[in-house]
Structures are given as structure tokens and as C-alpha cells.
Amino acid sequence: MITKGSAFLVFGDVLIRSQMSPHYSRFSLLKFKASDQSIGFNSAVIASSGSPSTYYFIDEDFQITKHLSLPMSEMCDEFGLTQKLLDLFKLTPERMAPLFLIAKLNHKVYTYSLLLSNPGELVFVNTGNQTFSKNRLGLKDLGAQIHIAAKRHINQNYKLNNYNSLYTKINPDVESEYKLDLPQNTDIWNLQRYFIKALQTKKLKGYLHNPSKGITRWLFENYLFEITKPQKERGYISFIRNPNGTYIIKHKIYDKDKLHRIELRNRDIKIEGSLESYLKNNYPNLRFKKYPMFMREFYGFVMDSLDTGNNFGFTADRCYIPNTNYPALVQVEIEYYNSLNLKKPTNYKRELKIVTEMYEDNLKKLQIPYRRSFYSKLTYLKDYAISTLNS
């Protein structure tokens, strides 16, 4: 994380994002303390709240013509400069939108391009860094740095202007997740609420609640069929019924409960007839064992690592078999989702373990007992089937 010195938010003509050369006339700058914002080595989220910042209006020769100190919320929003600032300096908007972020740490200067705007926050990704010999990044140095930021953006503008393309997964068909088994009476809503609050108040340094994913709330039917043969295809296929009558189909391949499993997904699949006939027609070489339908209730969110760009999903869920007294399965699933990164993603395996330990620390603070495992939904249903035979 970059937590020392000053950082600069750069405003300019929004068309710079699409031009093939950095041709522009003037800029506006907001200078603020790096420690007041969330600036990682890979990505950054700049909030409009915080301590007062300094606004600089720059002319064509990169000379400061006007400046003012105000809270950031009074100077800019997700679209650009606020009307208050435009009125104060008698400026016209001229598409003066947020474009770049420039920050310095030790003897390196980092440039970032804006990816998306939400009310109250701006999301950036790192486009590069270079050595900088001076101890401080002064306003006179910023002209060259803005040119560098613009050139880096233009060189990869198709990726940066279509930010979803920057979300990549190291192994697209591999699911990697730890599971934390929890007591039956765990309040999974308040558990997630507690952890998200810790993220929002920056108690988990270097990590933020993903600004584009929100908090998801689900309750759905799940129909699971174990793959019994052939041996190399062991695992299961499950069907999640959508409200419109279509299905999400998950095909998981693994020989035992473990950290990494193959997961193949299809969405919005229309099925005519029974699920059994669908399996027979589409997977003729596989043999299946059917289990009872179970309900899955969960609350989920995604946490971003600002330094690596890796994103992790946290799902607290309760699974139960309707019309039975069999105990519910209550777990937290902590999974590597994908990476927001302009270059090759950083290896996620070590960090997945670190963020799991972070969640466990919160369980300890809440005095909620837990057991780390790989206990799957399939094993839960198998244990249910055994219990019915023994009863």
C-alpha cells in the first residue's frame, strides 16, 4: 500500500481515453495525502470523503492559475468537478472528467487509469511505474508524469476502456476454496455484516469491499446428482432453478473433498422434461446417483486486494433438506474468484490462505467456533443418506 506522501487525482478531457495520441490542452489536479485514501500497488479506490484537499487549475503551459483547499466531496464527484467548483472559478465543464491517479513511494512514481466510477468513489488500476530520483513529487514534475500516464493509457486503451476484460482468472475451470464449518445456530447475516463493516472502516489493511458487486442475498433450490462412474469423472452435477424456469448447471469434477476442484458452469439453460432425462441425453457416458433437493440460503460479498488485484468471494450459507429434521449445514466458503490486473495476475494460493486466516480472526473475536475443512455439499447429502439407513 502507498500510505506516505502526496497523491494527485488528474482531471482532463474525457476524450483522452479514446484518442490515439495524448493531445490535450489543460488539466485540473486534486492533491491529497496518500494515507487518506486506499492506494495499492495494483489498484486504488479514491473516495470523495476525507480531509481537505487542494485543487489546482492548470493552463496550457502547465502553470498553476488558481488553487483552493476544500473537502474533496465539495470539489469532485464520479463525473468530474462539482458545480460548486465550476461556479467558483467560473469554469465550463469541458468534459473535465477524472482520468488518472499519480502517486509516489520512495523512489518510484506509479500511474493509474480510471476504470469505473460509483457514487462517492473512483476505481483505478495501475498502468506502470518508473524510477524517480527526487525526494518529492512537485507540481512542476507533474506535466511529464501526466504525459506518461496518458501514453500508457493510450497504449492499452482498448483493455482499459473495457474494464471487464481486465478481470481474469489464473485457472478458469478450477474452483479453489476453503470452507469454515460453523455451529447450527450461527447468525450468518450478522456474521457477514460484521466482516463487511470491518472492510468498510479499513480495519483490514490493503483490502476493500468490491465496489461493483455489492452484497448478494440468495435462497434457492438445488438438485444434485453424484457422478459415480467412470472413476476419473467422479464429482457431481447440480441444477439451480432460476425464477424464469431456466437452470444454472454446475459440473464439478473431483475424487475427494479438497482445496482445488474442476468446476464447469452453464447458465440460463432451458430443460424440457425431467432432470434425469437431461442428464441421460447430455452426459450419456456418465452414471449418476440422485440425492434429495436441498435449499441453500447465503449472503455473499467480494473482497479486493489492492496490492495484488486478486479478488476473493466470501459466502456464508445455510443448506438444509426440507421436510426433514436433519441438521443444516452452516459454512463460510472463501474462494479465489479472479484478478483485476492489467498484466499477468499474481499467484493467488498463498493469499487465499491469508484471507481465510483473516476471516478466522474475526470468528475468534465473535467467539464463534469453527473448523476449517473442504466438506462439500455432496458429502453433506451422502451423510444424510447414511443417517436415513441407520434410523
Secondary structure, 3 states (H helix, E strand, C coil): CCCCCEEEEEEEEHHHHCCCCCCCCCEEEEEEEHHHCEECCCEEEEECCCCEEEEEEECCCCCEEEEEEEEHHHCECCCCECHHHHHHCCCCCCCEEEEEEEEEECCEEEEEEEEEEECCEEEEEEEEEEECCCCCCCHHHHHHHHHHHHHHHHHCHHHHCCHHHHEECCCCCEEEEEEEECCCCCCHHHHHHHHHHHHHCCCCCCEEECCCCCCEEEEEEEEEEEEEECHHHCEEEEEEECCCCCEEEEEEECCCCCCEEEEEEEEEECCCCCHHHHHHHHCCCCEEEECCCEEEEEEEEEEEECCCCEEEEEEEEEEECCCCCCCCEEEEEEEEEEEECCCCCCCCHHHHHHHHHHHHHHHHHCCCCCEEECCCHHHHHHHHHHHHHHC
